[in-house]
Amino acid sequence: MQVRHNITIDQDVSKELESVARELGEKKSSIIEKALEVYFDLLDLKLAKKRLKDLESGRDRLLDPEEVWKKLGI
C-alpha cells in the first residue's frame, strides 16, 4: 500500500532529483523511496551502535526472556 506525503526539500536537492529522474526515466517518488531505504539501513546501523554503547555503559540492560515472559503473563 502506498501513502502520499507532502514534503519540503532544499531547492538544490530538488533540482538534482529532477535531473536524476529525467536522466534515468524514473519517477521522483521512486528515487526518493529508494534513497530513504538506503538511508534507513544506515540509521539501523547507527541505532545498533548506540544501543550497544548504552549496554556497555550501563545506561541500558538486557532482560532475561523469563523475566519478560513473567511480566507479560506468559
C-alpha positions as CSV (number, residue, x, y, z in Angstrom):
1,M,0.0,0.0,0.0
2,Q,1.3,3.4,-0.9
3,V,0.9,6.5,1.3
4,R,1.1,10.1,0.0
5,H,3.4,12.5,1.8
6,N,3.7,16.2,1.3
7,I,7.4,17.3,1.9
8,T,9.6,20.3,1.6
9,I,13.2,19.9,0.4
10,D,16.0,22.3,-0.4
11,Q,15.9,23.8,-3.9
12,D,19.3,22.3,-4.8
13,V,18.2,18.9,-3.8
14,S,15.0,19.3,-5.7
15,K,16.9,20.3,-8.9
16,E,19.2,17.3,-8.5
17,L,16.2,15.0,-8.0
18,E,14.6,16.4,-11.2
19,S,17.8,15.9,-13.1
20,V,18.4,12.3,-12.0
21,A,14.7,11.4,-12.5
22,R,14.8,12.8,-16.0
23,E,18.0,11.1,-16.9
24,L,17.0,7.7,-15.5
25,G,13.4,7.9,-16.7
26,E,12.2,7.2,-13.2
27,K,9.6,8.8,-11.1
28,K,10.9,11.2,-8.4
29,S,8.9,9.3,-5.8
30,S,10.6,6.1,-6.7
31,I,14.0,7.7,-6.4
32,I,13.1,9.2,-3.0
33,E,11.8,5.8,-1.8
34,K,15.0,4.0,-2.8
35,A,17.1,6.7,-1.2
36,L,15.2,6.5,2.1
37,E,15.5,2.7,2.2
38,V,19.3,3.1,1.9
39,Y,19.3,5.9,4.5
40,F,17.2,3.8,6.9
41,D,19.8,1.0,6.6
42,L,22.5,3.4,7.7
43,L,20.3,4.6,10.5
44,D,19.7,1.0,11.6
45,L,23.5,0.6,11.9
46,K,23.8,3.9,13.9
47,L,21.0,2.8,16.2
48,A,22.6,-0.6,16.8
49,K,25.9,1.1,17.7
50,K,24.1,3.4,20.1
51,R,22.2,0.6,21.7
52,L,25.5,-1.4,22.2
53,K,27.2,1.6,23.7
54,D,24.2,2.1,26.0
55,L,24.5,-1.5,27.1
56,E,28.3,-1.3,27.6
57,S,28.0,1.9,29.6
58,G,25.2,0.6,31.8
59,R,22.6,3.1,30.6
60,D,20.5,0.1,29.4
61,R,20.4,-3.6,30.3
62,L,19.3,-6.8,28.8
63,L,16.3,-8.7,30.2
64,D,16.2,-12.5,30.6
65,P,13.4,-14.0,28.5
66,E,11.9,-15.5,31.6
67,E,11.6,-12.0,33.2
68,V,9.9,-10.7,30.1
69,W,7.5,-13.6,29.8
70,K,6.6,-13.2,33.5
71,K,5.9,-9.5,33.1
72,L,3.7,-10.4,30.1
73,G,2.0,-13.2,31.9
74,I,3.2,-15.9,29.5
